[in-house]
Amino acid sequence: MSLDELYRRVIMDHYQKPRNRGRIEEGSVTVDLNNPTCGDRISIQMHVDEGKIREAKFLGEGCSISMASASMMTEAVKDLTLEEALHLVDLFSKMVQGEEVDPDEFPLEDIEALQGISKFPARIKCATLAWKALEKGVKEAADQG
């Protein structure tokens, strides 16, 4: 099996069986974003306690890349500090734009499957929608202190 095939399977697995799909009702930061060019919509909820993301969930509609990316993101940010989460957003953004990212700096696990998106500039917005919502939510949570 080629690496591209493996990455496609990882993306489809997250799309067909999304992790952390749902809503956090109490004590959460909620961010709603959409991508008007393709119709993707995402709502991210995070429960932040003592400067760490204790739980992250999402609801949304969109293409397989957008929804798989949200699933991967909610898995990756659990128990990260707000600062670590912002760093991960930065690494992800660089990765999908085709820049080299040191996997030892931050383990990307399933997220690495999205690095091929850099070859399809029109799809980068799909992959980054949930991450932009995360970034906005982290900044809101930090402001609430």
Residue pairs with C-beta under 8 A, 6 or more apart in sequence:
4 116
6 113
7 112
7 113
7 114
7 115
7 116
8 113
10 68
10 110
10 113
11 64
11 65
11 68
11 113
11 114
12 64
12 68
13 68
14 67
14 68
14 69
14 71
14 72
14 110
15 64
15 67
15 68
15 71
18 58
18 67
18 68
18 70
18 71
19 71
19 72
19 74
19 75
20 55
20 56
20 57
20 58
20 71
20 74
20 75
21 57
21 58
21 59
21 71
22 57
22 58
22 59
23 43
23 45
23 57
23 59
24 45
24 46
24 47
24 55
24 57
27 47
28 45
28 46
28 47
28 55
29 45
29 46
29 47
29 48
29 137
29 140
29 141
29 144
30 43
30 44
30 45
30 137
31 43
31 44
31 133
31 134
31 136
31 137
31 140
32 41
32 42
32 43
32 44
32 133
33 41
33 42
33 44
33 129
33 132
33 133
33 136
34 40
34 41
34 42
34 129
35 41
35 62
35 66
35 125
35 126
35 129
37 125
38 62
38 63
38 66
38 125
38 126
39 61
39 62
40 60
40 61
40 62
40 63
40 66
40 125
40 126
40 129
41 60
41 61
41 62
42 58
42 59
42 60
42 62
42 66
42 70
42 129
42 130
42 133
43 58
43 59
43 60
43 133
44 56
44 57
44 58
44 70
44 74
44 130
44 133
44 134
44 137
45 56
45 57
45 58
46 53
46 55
46 56
46 57
46 77
46 134
46 137
46 138
46 141
47 53
47 54
47 55
47 56
48 54
48 82
48 141
51 81
51 82
52 79
52 80
52 81
52 82
53 77
53 78
53 79
53 80
53 81
53 82
53 85
53 138
54 78
54 79
55 78
56 73
56 74
56 77
56 78
56 134
57 74
58 70
58 71
58 73
58 74
58 130
60 66
60 67
60 70
60 130
61 67
62 126
62 129
63 123
63 126
65 114
65 117
65 123
65 126
65 127
66 126
66 127
66 129
66 130
68 113
68 114
69 111
69 114
69 126
69 127
69 128
69 129
69 130
69 131
70 129
70 130
72 109
72 110
72 111
72 113
72 114
73 92
73 111
73 130
73 131
73 134
74 130
75 109
75 110
76 88
76 108
76 109
76 111
77 85
77 88
77 134
80 88
82 138
82 141
82 142
85 134
85 138
86 135
86 138
86 139
87 106
88 106
89 131
89 132
89 134
89 135
89 138
91 101
91 105
91 106
91 108
92 108
92 111
92 114
92 128
92 131
93 128
93 131
94 100
94 101
95 101
95 108
95 111
95 112
95 114
95 115
95 118
96 114
96 115
96 117
96 118
96 124
96 127
96 128
97 118
97 124
98 118
98 119
101 108
101 115
103 112
114 127
117 123
117 124
117 126
117 127
118 124
